Amino acid sequence: MAHPYGRTFSPTPDENRPYPTRRASSARPAGRAAPPPGSTRKESVSADKHPRHAVTEKPLPHRPQSAYHHHSRDNSRETDAMTMIAMKYRKHYVRQEGTVTLVLSGHSGSGDLPVYHSGSLVRGLVTLLKTDSVSSVVVNVEGSVRVRDLQGGDGASYFLSETLFSWDGHGTAPHEFNFETSMGTFIPPTSERRLLPPSFSARLSQILPGFSVSVRYEFVVSVMRNAGPLEFWKRRTRLRVPFTFKPLTRPPAPGPFPARAFRGGSLHPQTLFIDSVPPREIGADPIESHVFLPGGQIVPAADRMTFIVSLHARDAILAPLIHGAPILPSFLPISPSPLPASLPCNSANESTQSLGSGTRSRPSIVNRLLEAPATRAPLSVRLERHIVLDARDPRGDKLGSGIGWVRGRRILSTEVLAEGQLQHAKAGNKRVRWRGALDIPSGASCPGFAAGRLSVQDFLVITIDMPGMQTHELPFRQTIPIRLTSHSARAASAVQLTDPEVF
């Protein structure tokens, strides 16, 4: 039997309540006005911020008469825009399986799955079409790291499991009940201050075809029924409703910042990173590599990341690097190219886009490129994402226990998120310098994280290579940890990140 509200829709704009209630004509019968005996529910939101509804109000949405609302001509466009924004966060998501139906509100998703953020208020309504022989009802919110191999099975490790509602069989089984909670920010125990990871999905096909790893969030409604005359004959029904979780994060302070080779607190981040290219001959001078990041290591994913790379050594040593540099005096645009199929960031139902956000070259630049000699720049800058799945420690963690070849191994995968665009090299005074920038594609904007035995971290990788240069050990790689945030430093509601290497 299909549930009468088994579809998603948005309430009409004239509803100003945070959660629409049923019409007065369909109020709850008096026999079910009070919560069922023996039931417990979690109230994670304070009453001063989110007032509780009256007992006679039920958060089951009613069918709207029309999807649009007529406004008078003198209403401003700003009012209409605010109405649409309010409607965006008051959508309802309905999922039904068998005799169990779950209605969710408060999400901001526009696709197949509801989307919640840190601190989002979640309100749900569960309806049981049949309550005969029901012995218990439990609603949980779960977060897990899952690995899957088409040839060997799958495994899961849970970092979040919280009960939102429970009924233990005392009294009459409820036909419908609601629950309310707010999405957290940290992995329990919250005293450790470890951020909840974002929803995540990656296909690691270069390791083994069909191998994937993901971070998944779900609301789970578990209904236990008596299946026979004996007490131990039970039948369990589970309704699993996955959703997308996106943490809200921000840098500690807005940039740009001056050059600083060490950290001076969260408001004075390190922006200058020095390394050296070792010589092949004993006693020879090394080449110093200086990387300056005006925005620091914690940057909003929506901002362009600028950088300056300079190499310091005697002019005779730097001469081969200068001659091999690009000759154009402007940024070299990178034509869009497909991302690897395993680029992870909430990509369970989305396709990846492109490596960079370069624009189409102008004809004059194309002609100059065709006329230019085919020399390769000795310097390349790219943003890489390192995915590490560690299943080496057998101390009770069941991650990957269903996949024999994963158990006891440390799996590393690397993806290129963006390629840097370089300007013409400038040389002089025992130094050669490149300016550049890179744009982060929207499909890779989720931040790095660590959850259980899965860790995802981004690095800015500077590679120096010049074939035929025998004086120093090339190619040379310099890596700098980078942490992307969802918002800028001015977003007060987002969590402030202070360390690019501590999750």
Secondary structure, 3 states (H helix, E strand, C coil): CCCCCCCCECCCCCCCCCCCCCCHHHCCCHHHCCCCCCEEECECCCCCCCCCCCCCCCCCCCCCCCCCCCCCCCCCHHHHHHHHHHHHCCEEEEEEECCEEEEEEEECCCCCCCEEECCCEEEEEEEECCCCCEEEEEEEEEEEEEEEECCCEEEEEEEEEEEEEEECCCCCCCCEEEEEEECCCECCCHHHCCECCCCEEEECCCCCCCCEEEEEEEEEEEEEEECCCCCCCEEEEEEEEEEEEECCEECCCCCCCCCCCCCCCCCCCCCEEEEEECECCCCCCCEEEEEECCCCCEEECCCCEEEEEEEECCHHHHHHHHHCCCCCCCCCCCCCCECCCCCCCCCCCCCCCECCCCCCCCHHHHHHHHHCCCCCCCEEEEEEEEEEEECCCCCCCCCCCCCCCCCCCEEEEEEEEEECEECCCEECCCEEEEEEEECCCHHHCCCCEEECCEEEEEEEEEEECCCCCCCECCCEEEEEEEEEECCCCCCCCCEECCCCCCC
